[in-house]
């Protein structure tokens, strides 16, 4: 009988290059569970605890820490060691009160950035798509798998619908209430989440729309006045006048 579904295992050599693992010492690594982020844009929770935070020396120790409920992701305790942690996710250590945000950085692609307790109460999510559901209400499909319903009073004139795709919403965690909205337009501050310019932060100067996202080009300018271009699909707005989240030193 043929195998149904994908493989449940992942070899270390086949893992994404930005994972901080020993590829030639161990044959196998952890494959992320299906969840809010794809494999190429996430890191399993076990690798975060063991190889990034250094709270464990072995996978067995890391699995025990996670299973005992010492780690929160986006305000909720996660006990699945294969849970995928992706961009803008907030990780909290229950016992120590430490909080980190997964942010894109050059070369390493993603890293944990220490944040304050106040900043750990919200996260930024990019709007990947929006649809109309029963009753004429608007459903926002966010980059981390969340769906948020925007209630409208009059479906024929939805004045509450001020959101557009590839814009960013600021939501509280874990209550998931909308706190702010950053549209994708010229003049906003954005971070690059993929490609050769991953991790760079700049102000959007021009958006050249093509047929689709990957055929559209965005021109940005960093804090030093250097201009660079990237695909529209890699743009993640993070603020209008200033970033709504703290970034690694030197990023902005």
HUBEL-V913494 format. One record per pair of residues at least 12 apart in sequence whose ideal C-beta (glycine too) atoms are under 10 Angstrom apart, sorted by the first residue. I is the first residue (numbers start at 0). J is the second residue. Records with the same first field share a line. If there is no record, write none. Layout:
I: J + J
This chain:
4: 33
5: 30 + 33
6: 30
7: 30 + 32 + 81
8: 26 + 27 + 28 + 29 + 30
9: 27 + 28 + 29 + 30 + 31 + 38 + 43
10: 22 + 25 + 26 + 27 + 28 + 30
11: 23 + 24 + 25 + 26 + 27 + 28 + 29
12: 26 + 27 + 28
13: 27 + 28 + 30 + 38
14: 27 + 28 + 29 + 30 + 31 + 38 + 39 + 42 + 43 + 46
15: 31 + 37 + 38 + 39 + 40 + 41 + 42 + 108 + 109
16: 39 + 108
17: 39 + 40 + 42 + 103 + 104 + 106 + 107 + 108 + 109 + 110 + 197
18: 38 + 41 + 42 + 43 + 46 + 50 + 51 + 108 + 109
19: 42 + 46 + 47 + 49 + 50 + 51 + 107 + 110
20: 42 + 43 + 46 + 49 + 50
21: 50
25: 58
28: 43 + 45 + 46 + 58
29: 42 + 43 + 44 + 45 + 46 + 49 + 58 + 61 + 62 + 80 + 81
30: 43 + 81 + 83
31: 43 + 44 + 45 + 46 + 79 + 80 + 81 + 82 + 83 + 84 + 85
32: 44 + 79 + 80 + 81 + 82 + 83
33: 81 + 83 + 144
34: 72 + 77 + 79 + 81 + 82 + 83 + 84 + 85 + 143 + 144
35: 72 + 73 + 82 + 83 + 84 + 85 + 88 + 124 + 141 + 142 + 143 + 144 + 145
36: 82 + 83 + 84 + 85 + 86 + 87 + 88 + 101 + 142 + 143 + 144
37: 83 + 85
38: 83
39: 85 + 108 + 193
40: 83 + 85 + 86 + 103 + 108 + 109 + 142 + 192 + 193
41: 82 + 83 + 84 + 85 + 86 + 88 + 101 + 109 + 143
42: 82 + 83 + 84 + 85 + 88 + 101 + 108 + 109 + 110 + 111
43: 61 + 79 + 80 + 81 + 82 + 83 + 84
44: 61 + 62 + 64 + 65 + 70 + 72 + 77 + 78 + 79 + 80 + 81 + 82 + 83 + 84 + 88 + 90
45: 58 + 59 + 60 + 61 + 62 + 64 + 65 + 79 + 80 + 81 + 82
46: 58 + 61 + 80 + 81 + 84
47: 61 + 65 + 70 + 72 + 80 + 82 + 83 + 84 + 88 + 90 + 99 + 101 + 109 + 111
48: 60 + 61 + 62 + 64 + 65 + 69 + 70 + 80 + 84 + 90 + 92
49: 61 + 62 + 64 + 65 + 80
51: 84 + 90 + 99 + 101 + 109 + 110 + 111
52: 64 + 70 + 90 + 92 + 97 + 99 + 111
54: 69 + 70 + 92 + 95
58: 80
61: 80
62: 78 + 79 + 80 + 81
63: 80
64: 80 + 92 + 94
65: 77 + 78 + 79 + 80 + 81 + 82
66: 78 + 79 + 80
67: 93 + 94
68: 93
69: 91 + 92 + 93 + 94 + 95
70: 82 + 84 + 90 + 91 + 92 + 93 + 94
71: 89 + 90 + 91 + 92 + 93 + 98 + 119 + 172 + 173
72: 84 + 85 + 88 + 89 + 90 + 91 + 101 + 172 + 173
73: 87 + 88 + 89 + 90 + 91 + 119 + 121 + 122 + 143 + 145 + 170 + 172 + 173 + 175
74: 89 + 91 + 119 + 120 + 121 + 122 + 171 + 172 + 173 + 174 + 175
75: 91 + 172 + 173
76: 91 + 93
77: 90
83: 143 + 144
84: 99 + 101 + 109 + 111
85: 101 + 109 + 142 + 143 + 144 + 192
86: 100 + 101 + 102 + 103 + 108 + 109 + 122 + 123 + 124 + 125 + 142 + 143 + 190 + 192 + 193 + 235
87: 100 + 101 + 102 + 103 + 122 + 123 + 124 + 125 + 141 + 142 + 143 + 167 + 190 + 192 + 235 + 237 + 244
88: 100 + 101 + 102 + 109 + 111 + 122 + 143 + 172
89: 101 + 111 + 114 + 118 + 119 + 120 + 121 + 122 + 172 + 173 + 244
90: 111 + 114 + 119
91: 114 + 116 + 119 + 172
96: 116 + 119
97: 111 + 113 + 114 + 116 + 119
98: 111 + 112 + 113 + 114 + 115 + 116 + 117 + 118 + 119 + 120
99: 111 + 112 + 113 + 114 + 119
100: 112 + 113 + 114 + 118 + 119 + 122 + 123 + 244 + 245 + 246
101: 122
102: 114 + 190 + 192 + 198 + 200 + 235 + 237 + 244 + 245 + 246 + 247 + 250
103: 190 + 191 + 192 + 193 + 196 + 197 + 198 + 199 + 200 + 233 + 235 + 246 + 247 + 250
104: 190 + 197 + 198 + 199 + 246 + 247 + 250
105: 191 + 195 + 196 + 197 + 198 + 199 + 247 + 250
106: 197 + 198
107: 197 + 198
108: 192 + 193 + 197 + 198
109: 192 + 197 + 198
110: 198 + 247
112: 244 + 245 + 246 + 247 + 248 + 250
113: 245 + 247
114: 244 + 245
115: 245
118: 243 + 244 + 245
119: 172
120: 171 + 172 + 173 + 174 + 178
121: 169 + 170 + 171 + 172 + 174 + 176 + 178 + 179 + 243 + 244
122: 141 + 143 + 145 + 168 + 169 + 170 + 171 + 172 + 175 + 243 + 244
123: 141 + 142 + 143 + 167 + 168 + 169 + 170 + 178 + 179 + 181 + 190 + 235 + 236 + 237 + 238 + 242 + 243 + 244
124: 139 + 140 + 141 + 142 + 143 + 144 + 145 + 147 + 166 + 167 + 168 + 169 + 170 + 172 + 175 + 177 + 235
125: 140 + 141 + 142 + 143 + 164 + 165 + 166 + 167 + 168 + 181 + 183 + 192 + 234 + 235 + 236 + 237
126: 139 + 140 + 141 + 142 + 147 + 162 + 163 + 164 + 165 + 166 + 167 + 168 + 180 + 181 + 182 + 183 + 236
127: 139 + 140 + 141 + 142 + 143 + 144 + 164 + 165 + 212
128: 140 + 141 + 142 + 146 + 164 + 165
129: 141 + 147 + 149 + 160 + 162 + 163 + 164 + 166
130: 146
131: 151 + 154 + 157 + 160
132: 146 + 148 + 149
134: 148 + 150 + 151 + 154
135: 150 + 151 + 152 + 153 + 154 + 155 + 156 + 157 + 160
136: 148 + 149 + 150 + 151 + 154 + 157 + 159 + 160
137: 149 + 150 + 151 + 154 + 157 + 159 + 160 + 161 + 162
139: 160 + 162 + 164 + 166 + 168 + 170 + 177
140: 164
141: 167 + 168 + 170 + 175
142: 165 + 167 + 192 + 235
143: 170
145: 168 + 170 + 175
146: 175
147: 162 + 168 + 170 + 175 + 176 + 177
149: 161 + 162 + 168 + 177
161: 180 + 182
162: 177 + 180 + 182
163: 180 + 182 + 183 + 184
164: 183 + 212
165: 182 + 183 + 189 + 206 + 212 + 215 + 231 + 232 + 234 + 235 + 236
166: 180 + 181 + 182 + 183 + 184 + 187 + 236
167: 179 + 180 + 181 + 182 + 183 + 187 + 189 + 234 + 235 + 236 + 237 + 238 + 243
168: 180 + 181 + 236
169: 181 + 237 + 238 + 243 + 244
178: 243
179: 238 + 239 + 243
180: 236 + 239
181: 235 + 236 + 237 + 238 + 239 + 242 + 243
182: 236 + 239
183: 203 + 206 + 217 + 231 + 234 + 235 + 236
184: 203 + 206 + 236 + 239
185: 202 + 203 + 204 + 205 + 206 + 217 + 218
186: 202 + 203 + 204 + 239 + 240
187: 202 + 203 + 234 + 236 + 237 + 238 + 239 + 240
188: 200 + 201 + 202 + 203 + 219 + 222 + 236 + 237 + 238 + 239 + 240 + 241 + 242 + 243 + 246 + 251
189: 201 + 202 + 203 + 217 + 219 + 229 + 233 + 234 + 235 + 236 + 237 + 238 + 242
190: 219 + 233 + 234 + 235 + 236 + 237 + 238 + 242 + 244 + 246 + 250 + 251
191: 217 + 219 + 227 + 229 + 230 + 233 + 234 + 235
192: 229 + 232 + 233 + 234 + 235
193: 229 + 230 + 232 + 233 + 234 + 235
194: 228 + 229 + 230 + 232 + 233
195: 227 + 229 + 233
196: 219 + 221 + 227 + 228 + 229 + 230 + 233
197: 229 + 233
198: 246 + 247 + 250
199: 219 + 221 + 225 + 227 + 229 + 233 + 250 + 251
200: 219 + 221 + 222 + 235 + 237 + 238 + 242 + 246 + 247 + 249 + 250 + 251
201: 217 + 218 + 219 + 220 + 221 + 222 + 223 + 225 + 226 + 227 + 229 + 234 + 250 + 251
202: 218 + 219 + 220 + 221 + 222 + 238 + 251
203: 217 + 218 + 219 + 220 + 234 + 236
204: 217 + 218 + 219 + 220 + 226 + 228
205: 217 + 218 + 219 + 220 + 226 + 228
206: 218 + 219 + 231 + 234
207: 228 + 231
208: 231
209: 230 + 231
211: 230 + 231 + 232
212: 230 + 231 + 232 + 233 + 234
213: 230 + 231 + 232 + 233
214: 230 + 231 + 232
215: 230 + 231 + 232 + 234
216: 228 + 229 + 230 + 231
217: 229 + 230 + 231 + 232 + 233 + 234
219: 234
221: 250 + 251
222: 249 + 250 + 251
237: 251
238: 251
